[in-house]
């Protein structure tokens, strides 16, 4: 089981597509979301080499093969003070940054690096972004040298700390569902293909917000997966209470602060050097991802380093349902000088 050790006996499990045939290539690191771990990126690995890409997907803490949280860390997540939770979030970003730096060194990666956070993983990607000044000079310089692209793939209101509209539904926060029911409902809800209204209006009332009565364009992704595929991609029986708490309660203010750092903190941006940030969302995705992307699009002002792009006929799982298209887009983002990135 491949893993990278960082500090304090903490190790991160990862999957690796391996180096392509050419000597120079781009490496894309992935951070997964809630419930679905690094296995959800396995289809990308099958096609990465032919595009001169290397994909490395890291399991975050609380997921298989990676060091779980300590009892004290769990206490902080569940009932810690604002200051304790702030320190916890910063520490998680630093640890992931150290894991990426360690793999850059271990594999002597020859080309540039992109980091992709998917869904809840975008919160931890922003923790990495905000943690740069906490790292040693050597680590900072290596990350500045190699990491040229951050991608928020299907981010959502929760990881960005954006207030949820009163009518916006998420089964994970439905008090009427017991945990087992919530997980099952979440699988279908998050992987559906929604028939929204006029997205060009940027009007939230055009989104399918409720828990029922919505139209689907096609079968939800998880309902097309075999039991073996679900087992290899998701932690359906794990205790993910800490995962859910990361995007509620006092963490909302901290996550909002991370988003504002991305948008407005010129010193952190300078520490990363020449870094492009992309936000990609599917036009058939769950409402919270579209709404969050609109928020970033509005707040980024005229930044020439933050780009927002919608993908037609795509839901929350592009890495599974359309892996080749996803890889082609990521390669375009990482390697093209102009911003006319194809759909």
ABEGO torsion letter per residue (X at the ends): XBBBBBBGGBBBBBBBAEBBABABBBBBBBBBBBGBBAAAAAAAAAAAAAAGBBBBBBBBBGBBGBBBBBAAAAAAAAABBAAAAAAAAAAAAAAAAAAAAAAAAAAGBABBBBBBBBEAAAAAAAAAAAAAAABBAAAAAAAAAABABBBBBGBBAAAAGBBBBAABBBAAABAABBAAAAAAAAAAAAABBBBBBBAAAGBAAABBABABGBBBABBBAAAABBAAAAAAABBAABBAAAAAAAABEAAAAAAAAAAAAAAABAAAAAAAEBBBBBBBBBAABBAAAAAAAAAAAAAAEABAABBBBBBBGBBABAAAABAAAAAAAAAAAAABABABBBX
